[in-house]
Amino acid sequence: MTTEFSYTVRDKAGKEITGTLEADNADVLAGKLSQMGYTVVAIDEIKQSLGKKEIRIFGAKKVESHEIVIFTRQFATMINAGLPLIKCLSILAQQTESTSLSDIIAECQKDVEAGHSLSDALAKHPKVFQRLYVAMVRAGELGGMLDDVLLRIANQLEREEEIRHKIKSALTYPIAIGAITLMLMGLMIFFVVPKFAAMFAQMGGSLPAFTQFLVNISHFATGIGGLILVIVIIGLVIAFRRFKATDTGRYTIDRIKLKMPIVGVLFHKNALSKFSRTLGTLLSSGVPILGALEITGETTGNMVVTKTLEDVRESVKEGETIAKPLSQSKVFPPMVTQMIAIGEETGALDVMLSKVSDFYDSEVNSAVDSLTSMLEPVMMVVLGGGVGTIVVGLYLPIFRVITMIK
């Protein structure tokens, strides 16, 4: 059984490096560190309680994307300044605010100290460092430009986070208005309508057709029908999630998203932006074209685009250009395929893809702004119309009640 030790060593330049590593005993660890070219200063065994281990296993939180961006930028700065890789990881593990990310960085440090490459160490944590991230780091290691690649990764993640945040912000308002509308209508159906119905029943006489319709809905919702409706909705949600988890389901849903009115254009432009930005970043980082197409297809977030890129990859294997199979797809507009064709002819494909990405980033921003300005009045009409309809339906019998009182 291995034991975890903390150690302090000095490299050939005399710089002091600290970290943690697992070994059978202190002597084995000292020998390993000496083989790596370090001079051992101190080795201490780390004694961990059971409770502390349980907290680490069950209390881990999700690593946020902005935390990965900060880590990547700091990592690039340290590498560019000439700090050793292990020293960079040690510093980042200590200063990172996220406990979960700090633990992961520490584990990566151990793997690097054990002789693994940085990309292999990051690949052991796919939920934090996606395949795109790992592939670019591997290309940076092979090309000797790790700091430059890390900066490109940080820029890529920042732009994706910015667009994602903008889309979420645009959708937050209509979703909130929709939720408020449903809540108010539910409260009126469950609590207000029954009281009005009881009052009308005491007065006697018949209700207007629309008011009677609201009363019937209230009786249905507050009785066994409401329970059945809830069960049906839960069943549909579960069935939808299972269908979405399949390849066929994801492809069908993504295809519908691209063809939806109003928001379909936004989804389409966002997918094109992510495709061009990802593929361009991978190619500029030195990733081979076939590997770049495969990774891009896995990270587009839309199965329709992914399927198209699978066909493109097969065509490229057979000696075709990227632009030709893309031009045969309805997903990619002529402007995109023509710019890619020019980029292939001139040998500046990554530059052209960057220009396409910039164009569609601005298109997404414009589409989000237009969507927000259009949805705000529409949702206000929906809110006022939904609640107002119920209010009007309840007050229609007022005139009949006044006549009955007279």
C-alpha positions as CSV (number, residue, x, y, z in Angstrom):
1,M,0.0,0.0,0.0
2,T,1.4,3.4,-1.0
3,T,1.7,6.4,1.3
4,E,1.4,10.0,0.4
5,F,4.4,12.2,1.1
6,S,5.1,15.9,0.9
7,Y,8.6,16.8,-0.3
8,T,10.9,19.7,-0.8
9,V,13.7,19.5,-3.5
10,R,16.0,21.7,-5.4
11,D,16.5,21.6,-9.2
12,K,19.8,22.0,-11.0
13,A,19.4,25.8,-10.9
14,G,19.0,25.7,-7.2
15,K,15.3,26.6,-7.2
16,E,13.3,25.1,-4.4
17,I,10.3,23.0,-5.5
18,T,7.6,21.5,-3.2
19,G,4.9,19.0,-3.9
20,T,3.2,15.7,-2.9
21,L,3.7,12.2,-4.3
22,E,2.7,8.7,-3.4
23,A,5.3,6.0,-2.8
24,D,5.9,2.7,-0.9
25,N,8.2,4.5,1.5
26,A,10.3,7.6,1.9
27,D,13.5,5.9,0.6
28,V,11.7,4.9,-2.6
29,L,10.5,8.4,-3.1
30,A,13.9,9.9,-2.5
31,G,15.4,7.6,-5.1
32,K,12.7,8.5,-7.6
33,L,13.3,12.2,-7.1
34,S,17.1,11.8,-7.4
35,Q,16.6,10.0,-10.7
36,M,14.6,13.0,-11.9
37,G,17.6,15.2,-11.3
38,Y,16.5,16.8,-8.1
39,T,18.4,17.2,-4.8
40,V,16.2,16.1,-1.9
41,V,15.8,18.6,0.9
42,A,13.0,17.1,3.0
43,I,10.4,14.3,2.8
44,D,7.5,14.1,5.3
45,E,4.6,11.6,5.4
46,I,1.1,13.1,5.1
47,K,-1.3,11.7,7.6
48,Q,-4.9,12.0,6.5
49,S,-8.0,11.2,8.5
50,L,-10.9,9.2,7.2
51,G,-13.2,12.2,7.5
52,K,-10.9,14.4,5.4
53,K,-10.9,11.8,2.6
54,E,-14.7,11.5,2.7
55,I,-15.0,15.3,2.3
56,R,-12.8,15.2,-0.7
57,I,-14.7,12.4,-2.3
58,F,-18.3,13.4,-1.6
59,G,-17.9,17.2,-1.1
60,A,-16.3,17.9,-4.5
61,K,-18.0,20.7,-6.4
62,K,-18.2,21.2,-10.1
63,V,-15.3,23.2,-11.6
64,E,-16.7,26.4,-13.3
65,S,-15.5,27.4,-16.8
66,H,-14.2,30.8,-15.6
67,E,-12.0,29.0,-13.1
68,I,-10.4,26.9,-15.9
69,V,-9.8,30.1,-17.9
70,I,-8.0,31.8,-14.9
71,F,-6.0,28.6,-14.3
72,T,-5.0,28.4,-18.0
73,R,-3.9,32.1,-18.3
74,Q,-1.9,31.9,-15.1
75,F,-0.3,28.6,-16.3
76,A,0.6,30.2,-19.7
77,T,2.2,33.3,-17.9
78,M,4.3,31.0,-15.7
79,I,5.5,28.8,-18.5
80,N,6.4,31.9,-20.6
81,A,8.4,33.3,-17.6
82,G,10.5,30.1,-17.7
83,L,9.3,28.4,-14.5
84,P,9.6,24.6,-14.5
85,L,6.4,22.7,-15.3
86,I,6.2,21.0,-11.9
87,K,6.8,24.3,-10.1
88,C,4.0,25.9,-12.1
89,L,1.5,23.1,-11.1
90,S,2.6,23.3,-7.5
91,I,2.0,27.1,-7.3
92,L,-1.3,26.9,-9.2
93,A,-2.5,24.1,-6.9
94,Q,-1.8,26.3,-3.8
95,Q,-3.3,29.5,-5.1
96,T,-6.4,28.3,-6.9
97,E,-9.5,29.2,-5.0
98,S,-11.6,26.2,-6.1
99,T,-10.9,23.3,-3.9
100,S,-11.9,20.8,-6.5
101,L,-9.7,22.3,-9.2
102,S,-6.8,22.5,-6.7
103,D,-7.1,18.8,-6.0
104,I,-7.1,18.0,-9.7
105,I,-4.0,20.2,-10.3
106,A,-2.2,18.4,-7.5
107,E,-3.1,15.1,-9.0
108,C,-1.8,16.3,-12.4
109,Q,1.4,17.4,-10.7
110,K,1.9,13.9,-9.2
111,D,1.4,12.3,-12.6
112,V,4.0,14.7,-14.2
113,E,6.4,14.0,-11.5
114,A,6.0,10.3,-12.1
115,G,7.1,10.8,-15.7
116,H,3.8,11.3,-17.5
117,S,3.3,14.1,-20.0
118,L,1.1,17.1,-19.1
119,S,-1.5,16.2,-21.7
120,D,-1.8,12.6,-20.4
121,A,-2.2,13.9,-16.8
122,L,-5.0,16.3,-17.9
123,A,-6.7,13.6,-19.9
124,K,-7.4,11.7,-16.7
125,H,-9.9,14.4,-15.8
126,P,-12.2,14.6,-18.9
127,K,-15.0,16.4,-17.0
128,V,-12.7,19.3,-16.3
129,F,-10.3,19.3,-19.3
130,Q,-12.2,18.3,-22.4
131,R,-10.7,16.5,-25.4
132,L,-10.2,19.8,-27.2
133,Y,-8.1,21.2,-24.3
134,V,-6.0,18.0,-24.0
135,A,-5.4,17.8,-27.8
136,M,-4.2,21.4,-27.9
137,V,-1.9,20.9,-24.9
138,R,-0.4,17.8,-26.5
139,A,0.2,19.7,-29.7
140,G,1.9,22.5,-27.7
141,E,4.1,20.0,-25.9
142,L,5.2,18.4,-29.2
143,G,5.8,21.8,-30.9
144,G,7.5,23.4,-28.0
145,M,5.0,26.3,-27.7
146,L,3.0,25.3,-24.7
147,D,2.7,28.9,-23.4
148,D,1.3,30.1,-26.7
149,V,-1.2,27.2,-27.0
150,L,-2.4,27.8,-23.4
151,L,-3.1,31.4,-24.3
152,R,-5.1,30.3,-27.3
153,I,-7.0,27.9,-25.1
154,A,-7.8,30.6,-22.7
155,N,-9.0,32.9,-25.5
156,Q,-11.1,30.1,-26.9
157,L,-12.8,29.4,-23.6
158,E,-13.4,33.1,-22.8
159,R,-15.1,33.7,-26.1
160,E,-17.3,30.6,-25.7
161,E,-18.2,31.7,-22.2
162,E,-19.0,35.2,-23.3
163,I,-21.4,33.9,-26.0
164,R,-22.9,31.4,-23.7
165,H,-23.5,34.0,-21.0
166,K,-25.0,36.4,-23.6
167,I,-27.5,33.7,-24.8
168,K,-28.4,32.8,-21.2
169,S,-29.0,36.4,-20.3
170,A,-31.2,36.9,-23.4
171,L,-33.3,33.8,-22.5
172,T,-33.5,34.6,-18.7
173,Y,-36.1,37.4,-19.1
174,P,-38.6,35.5,-21.2
175,I,-38.2,32.3,-19.1
176,A,-38.8,34.3,-15.9
177,I,-41.9,36.0,-17.4
178,G,-43.2,32.7,-18.6
179,A,-42.7,31.2,-15.1
180,I,-44.5,34.1,-13.5
181,T,-47.4,33.8,-15.9
182,L,-47.8,30.1,-15.2
183,M,-47.5,30.7,-11.5
184,L,-50.2,33.4,-11.4
185,M,-52.5,31.5,-13.7
186,G,-52.0,28.4,-11.5
187,L,-52.8,30.4,-8.3
188,M,-56.0,31.8,-9.8
189,I,-57.1,28.4,-11.1
190,F,-56.4,26.6,-7.8
191,F,-57.5,29.3,-5.3
192,V,-59.4,32.2,-6.8
193,V,-61.7,30.4,-9.3
194,P,-63.1,27.9,-6.7
195,K,-64.1,30.8,-4.4
196,F,-65.8,32.6,-7.2
197,A,-67.5,29.3,-8.2
198,A,-68.8,28.8,-4.7
199,M,-70.1,32.4,-4.6
200,F,-71.9,31.9,-7.9
201,A,-73.4,28.7,-6.8
202,Q,-74.9,30.3,-3.7
203,M,-76.4,33.1,-5.9
204,G,-78.0,30.5,-8.2
205,G,-78.5,30.9,-11.9
206,S,-76.3,29.8,-14.8
207,L,-72.8,31.1,-15.5
208,P,-71.5,32.4,-18.9
209,A,-70.0,29.7,-21.0
210,F,-66.4,31.0,-20.7
211,T,-66.7,31.3,-16.9
212,Q,-68.1,27.8,-16.7
213,F,-65.1,26.6,-18.8
214,L,-62.7,28.1,-16.2
215,V,-64.7,26.5,-13.4
216,N,-64.5,23.1,-15.1
217,I,-60.7,23.5,-15.5
218,S,-60.4,24.4,-11.8
219,H,-62.4,21.3,-10.8
220,F,-60.3,19.2,-13.1
221,A,-57.0,20.6,-11.8
222,T,-57.9,20.4,-8.1
223,G,-59.3,16.8,-8.4
224,I,-57.9,13.5,-9.6
225,G,-57.5,15.0,-13.1
226,G,-54.7,17.3,-11.8
227,L,-52.8,14.3,-10.3
228,I,-53.1,12.4,-13.6
229,L,-51.9,15.5,-15.5
230,V,-48.8,15.8,-13.2
231,I,-48.0,12.1,-13.6
232,V,-48.3,12.4,-17.4
233,I,-46.1,15.5,-17.5
234,I,-43.4,13.7,-15.4
235,G,-43.6,10.7,-17.6
236,L,-43.2,12.8,-20.7
237,V,-40.2,14.6,-19.2
238,I,-38.5,11.3,-18.3
239,A,-39.3,9.9,-21.8
240,F,-37.9,13.0,-23.4
241,R,-34.7,12.9,-21.4
242,R,-34.1,9.2,-22.3
243,F,-34.8,9.9,-25.9
244,K,-32.4,12.9,-25.8
245,A,-29.7,10.6,-24.4
246,T,-29.7,8.5,-27.5
247,D,-27.8,9.4,-30.7
248,T,-31.0,9.4,-32.7
249,G,-32.7,11.6,-30.1
250,R,-29.9,14.1,-30.0
251,Y,-29.7,14.3,-33.8
252,T,-33.5,14.7,-34.1
253,I,-33.7,17.4,-31.4
254,D,-30.7,19.3,-32.8
255,R,-32.2,19.2,-36.3
256,I,-35.5,20.6,-34.9
257,K,-33.5,23.4,-33.0
258,L,-31.9,24.5,-36.3
259,K,-35.3,24.8,-38.0
260,M,-37.2,26.5,-35.1
261,P,-38.7,29.9,-36.0
262,I,-36.9,32.9,-34.6
263,V,-34.4,31.1,-32.3
264,G,-33.4,28.6,-35.0
265,V,-31.2,31.2,-36.7
266,L,-29.5,31.9,-33.4
267,F,-28.7,28.2,-32.8
268,H,-27.4,27.8,-36.4
269,K,-25.1,30.8,-36.2
270,N,-23.8,29.8,-32.8
271,A,-23.0,26.3,-34.1
272,L,-21.1,27.7,-37.1
273,S,-19.2,30.1,-34.9
274,K,-18.1,27.3,-32.6
275,F,-17.1,25.0,-35.5
276,S,-14.9,27.6,-37.2
277,R,-13.4,28.9,-33.9
278,T,-12.6,25.3,-32.7
279,L,-11.2,24.0,-36.0
280,G,-9.1,27.2,-36.5
281,T,-7.7,27.1,-33.0
282,L,-6.7,23.4,-33.4
283,L,-5.1,23.8,-36.7
284,S,-3.1,26.9,-35.6
285,S,-1.9,24.9,-32.6
286,G,-0.4,22.2,-34.8
287,V,-3.1,19.5,-34.5
288,P,-3.3,17.3,-37.7
289,I,-6.3,18.0,-39.9
290,L,-8.0,14.6,-39.4
291,G,-7.6,14.8,-35.6
292,A,-8.8,18.4,-35.7
293,L,-11.9,17.5,-37.6
294,E,-12.7,14.6,-35.2
295,I,-12.3,16.8,-32.1
296,T,-14.3,19.7,-33.7
297,G,-17.1,17.3,-34.5
298,E,-17.3,16.1,-30.9
299,T,-17.3,19.6,-29.4
300,T,-19.7,21.5,-31.7
301,G,-22.7,20.8,-29.4
302,N,-24.9,20.0,-32.4
303,M,-25.3,16.5,-33.8
304,V,-26.3,17.7,-37.2
305,V,-22.9,19.5,-37.6
306,T,-21.1,16.6,-36.0
307,K,-22.6,14.2,-38.6
308,T,-21.6,16.5,-41.4
309,L,-18.0,16.7,-40.1
310,E,-17.9,12.9,-39.9
311,D,-18.7,12.8,-43.7
312,V,-16.1,15.5,-44.3
313,R,-13.5,13.6,-42.4
314,E,-14.1,10.5,-44.5
315,S,-13.8,12.6,-47.7
316,V,-10.5,14.1,-46.5
317,K,-9.2,10.6,-45.9
318,E,-9.8,9.9,-49.5
319,G,-8.0,13.0,-50.7
320,E,-10.8,15.5,-51.0
321,T,-10.7,19.0,-49.7
322,I,-12.7,20.2,-46.7
323,A,-14.7,22.7,-48.7
324,K,-16.1,20.3,-51.3
325,P,-18.1,18.0,-48.9
326,L,-19.1,21.0,-46.8
327,S,-20.6,22.7,-49.9
328,Q,-22.8,19.7,-50.4
329,S,-24.3,20.1,-46.9
330,K,-27.2,22.4,-46.2
331,V,-25.8,23.3,-42.8
332,F,-22.9,25.4,-44.0
333,P,-23.7,28.5,-46.0
334,P,-21.8,29.3,-49.3
335,M,-19.8,32.1,-47.6
336,V,-18.3,29.6,-45.2
337,T,-17.4,27.0,-47.7
338,Q,-15.9,29.5,-50.1
339,M,-13.7,31.1,-47.4
340,I,-12.6,27.6,-46.4
341,A,-11.8,26.8,-50.0
342,I,-9.7,30.0,-50.3
343,G,-7.9,29.2,-47.1
344,E,-7.0,25.7,-48.4
345,E,-5.7,27.1,-51.7
346,T,-3.6,29.7,-50.0
347,G,-2.4,27.6,-47.0
348,A,-4.0,30.0,-44.5
349,L,-7.0,27.8,-43.5
350,D,-6.7,28.7,-39.8
351,V,-6.7,32.4,-40.6
352,M,-9.8,32.1,-42.7
353,L,-11.6,30.1,-40.0
354,S,-10.7,32.8,-37.5
355,K,-12.3,35.4,-39.8
356,V,-15.4,33.2,-40.2
357,S,-15.6,32.8,-36.4
358,D,-15.3,36.6,-35.8
359,F,-18.1,37.2,-38.3
360,Y,-20.5,34.7,-36.8
361,D,-19.6,35.9,-33.3
362,S,-20.9,39.3,-34.3
363,E,-23.9,37.7,-35.9
364,V,-24.7,35.8,-32.7
365,N,-24.5,39.0,-30.7
366,S,-26.8,40.9,-33.1
367,A,-29.2,37.9,-33.2
368,V,-29.3,37.8,-29.4
369,D,-30.0,41.6,-29.1
370,S,-32.7,41.4,-31.7
371,L,-34.3,38.4,-30.0
372,T,-34.2,40.2,-26.6
373,S,-35.8,43.3,-28.0
374,M,-38.5,41.3,-29.7
375,L,-39.3,38.9,-26.9
376,E,-39.7,41.5,-24.2
377,P,-43.0,43.0,-25.5
378,V,-44.2,39.6,-26.6
379,M,-43.8,38.1,-23.1
380,M,-45.5,41.1,-21.5
381,V,-48.5,40.6,-23.8
382,V,-48.5,36.9,-22.9
383,L,-48.4,37.7,-19.2
384,G,-51.1,40.3,-19.4
385,G,-53.2,38.3,-21.8
386,G,-53.0,35.1,-19.7
387,V,-53.9,36.7,-16.4
388,G,-56.3,39.2,-17.9
389,T,-58.3,36.4,-19.7
390,I,-58.9,34.6,-16.3
391,V,-59.9,37.9,-14.6
392,V,-62.3,38.8,-17.4
393,G,-63.8,35.3,-17.3
394,L,-64.4,35.6,-13.5
395,Y,-65.9,39.1,-13.7
396,L,-68.3,38.3,-16.6
397,P,-71.0,37.0,-14.2
398,I,-70.8,40.1,-12.1
399,F,-73.5,41.8,-14.1
400,R,-75.7,38.7,-13.8
401,V,-75.1,38.6,-10.0
402,I,-76.1,42.3,-9.7
403,T,-79.3,41.6,-11.6
404,M,-80.0,38.6,-9.4
405,I,-79.5,40.7,-6.2
406,K,-81.9,43.4,-7.5
